[in-house]
Amino acid sequence: MAELQTKDVETTPKVAHDQQTLEKYWHENRNLVFTMLGIWFAVTYLTQLFANALNGVVIAGFPLGYYMGGQGSLIAFVVMIFYYAKKMNEIDKKYNLEEEEEN
Amino acid sequence: MKLRQIFTYYTVGFVAFTVILGILEALKLIDLKGIGYVFMAFSVLVYAFIGFVTRTSDPSEYYVAGRGINSIYNGMATGSDWMSAASFISMAGLLFALGHMGLAYIMGWTGGYVLLALLLAPYLRKFGQYTVPDFLGTRYGGSGARVIGIICAILVSLTYLTAQLTGVGTIVSRFIGLPYEPGVFIGLAGVLVCSFLGGMRAVTWTQVAQYIILITAYLIPVVVLSAKLFFIPIPELTYGQILQRVSVMEKQIAGKDNPNPNNIPADVLNSKIDPAKEKESRDLWLKDLAMYKAKLSNVDSALAADKTSLEAKLASLADDKVAERRAALEKQKADAQAMINAPQPIDPKTKKPVMMDAEKLKELEGKIADADKQLATLAPERVKAEKEKTQKASAALPKNAEEAKIKWNAALATATAQSKPPSDYLTIPPFVSADGKSYPMLQFLGLIFCLMVGTAGLPHILTRYYTTPSVKQARSSVGWSLFFIFLLYFTAPAYAAFARYEVFVNLVGVEIANLPSWIASWKLVGLLDIVDKNGDGIVQFADFIIKSTDFVVLATPEIAGLPATITGLVMAGGLAAALSTADGLLLTIANAFSHDLYYKIINPSASVQTRVLISKVLLVVVAIIGASIAAFVKLPVIAATVAWAFSFAASSLFPALVLGIWWRRTTGIAAILGMVSGLVVSISYSILNFFSTSPNNALGFAQPFSILSLRHTESGMLGLPVAFIVIIVVSLLTPAPDKSLQDFVYSVRFPKGAEKGKEVESIGGAA
């Protein structure tokens, strides 16, 4: 396992990609991340800030504001992470940046 | 054997084991304590066995499990790494007590994974290497950042570890009735076998095994309860109905007008709720509250007054004094009788005896009755009882002002809590509190924010994403982690609602003599108490004293009518939760010392064997230090420190990591200054606020120290912005990092070229 010990500074991807492709890839990733962060913020902070108004809506006994805090936001978190993982795999492929010899 | 097969056999074996215990219990061959011993011995043995089978001294295996953990298993391991004793046993109770406010923990302890997935995990995996300080050291070039990283990692993990070990001690002592201190060390032994023998590899597989136990244990009781009440075994769907009923009964107890606007049928509510009696009990608590407040305003004189009045009472109960009073009363009685019996004077005019006027007669008869009453209290056995009671009271009298203060403050806290009508479960924290001095909404959102960001900065969670075979798997592994955590977290609000419903429906209004059995059993353990304040022999909500909200999870099996075996299972689940978290933390601390400090800074030429050996030795040392703090120091701050760990991580590691990955311009010196200033702000705010608001106010503050009414648990709200601002400003003022470093940061962004791990197929063989 000696080869795993020190590899302090990695170089840029071994297969040469032109700078433009890399920039585009990163740009797409960044936009996706910012969109997701926006959803994350809305799902938690906005729903809780306006929980009073949301509590006026009651579904199956659940006031919506309470539901979003106790369950709704959690469901959104799980879905968001899986969605991001899937989307990123697609983007990796699109720019030919996916990892080699996938297990 | 293939992994899937192993864990299938394991699960089946575990279920069979539980069923056998259940049968033994039904045959009355074993009681709860016996079940406790068997469960504990069995589970710790299983963990030790896994630790033994997966033992290793290979550094890649020891530090990052050979980067071979498939994303689903890594998710399970992260899940149990993450879910601590607090999540398992205490969280549902917090929701029970805090209502909507408590949801901060539910959201805060899950939402951080979104930040992990988006901002950190894939990039750390691409970077490779072993620990979080590794990343800081490489990214910010030099030992300075690494050392600060080490300090942050240790500080955060050690506070958290102490809380876990405290949890282990509490569970073991409740579980099998051992005293708390040995409990801590027994639990510790369980933790050590795994991490000592096999490092990350053993810890990972043990955590997977622990996850299976803890999630089964958590779900069974509340699923059964839901099926019983609604015929639908999905509590997460049915508890909405419960919420509605609970909020009606709360209003009834509080004596509000129009408690049932939606006309919920009375047969699912409690007809025995009596608002008048509830008010009566609450008013009695209010009197207590006023009394203790008065006493606390001048402790010395109140204590002296108590003492003199008890002494006076005792003196008045002395034999000769009692005899004297008896004689006086007898005389009073005889005199009155004599006056009644005395021949009436003859009216000289009518020559007839004058009738004593009715008023006078009544007065004399009253005097006799009064004397009789007082004489009855002076009967020898009554006097004896009274004397004993008084002696007991004076023995229980606080020895000094210090003790009196503590005792009366506790009594004051109880009286304050009991004198309030049940808080509205669904109420949203207002923007500004009634007295205009604090901002509950800001506290609520601030706590959510600190817990979320802190989650994404906890070293023992971050290192877990080094263990996946690829960047791709690191991304999906965060999803699996949260999925497995989610199963428990989105059930917790249901737990709380069902427990609250149970209290309102089956406890309020019953006779003290006929308490539900779960009350009796958890009263013994000291989690709750019933005090019949107005002495009517019936339980009012105000009579129900909650000493620890942990009863919510622990008592639910009994409430659902399940056998004691399931209660034992729940405790085994709690133990698994505490042990698994302690495992992960211990490993992180030991690695920070051995790998980051010793190997990377002190002795870079150390051989592979020396490094792993040192790590193992340090593991034991750190474990003993942690356990000693938990067992002997017992700081009152321990309960608070769990939440502190999140704020500390949010104010130091998180900003340095995020900016390090996302902004190439971030310089080393900026990161160091940022981490230090964030940490200093956060720690000092927590300490100042905690000690200036706690009832003891040990540091003698004139008034509570706070900014924007933030509490000590939300110090990250100040530390995080400070850290970010310092890092950004200093970075702009210092020369940009050199080209090779910028290239390195750039390379982390692209998955291609990541160091590969090979997925583990089976546990036993060397991978």
Interface residues (C-beta under 8 A of the other chain):
Chain A: M1 A2 L4 Q5 K7 D8 V9 E10 T11 T12 P13 K14 V15 H17 L22 Y25 W26 N29 V33 M36 L37 W40 T44 Y45 Q48 L49 A51 N52 N55 V58 I59 A60 G61 F62 P63 G65 Y66 Y67 G69 G70 Q71 S73 L74 I75 F77 V78 M80 I81 F82 Y84 A85 M88 N89 D92 L97 E98 E99 E100 E101 E102 N103
Chain B: D58 P59 S60 H100 L103 I106 M107 T110 G111 Y113 V114 L115 A117 L118 L119 P122 F127 G128 Q129 T138 E236 L237 Y239 G240 Q241 I242 L243 Q244 L426 I428 M441 F444 L445 I448 F449 M452 P469 S470 V471 K472 Q473 R475 S476 V478 G479 L482 F483 F486 Y489 F490 P493 V608 S740 L741 D743 F744 Y746 S747 V748 R749 F750 P751 K752 G753 A754 E755 K756 K758 E759
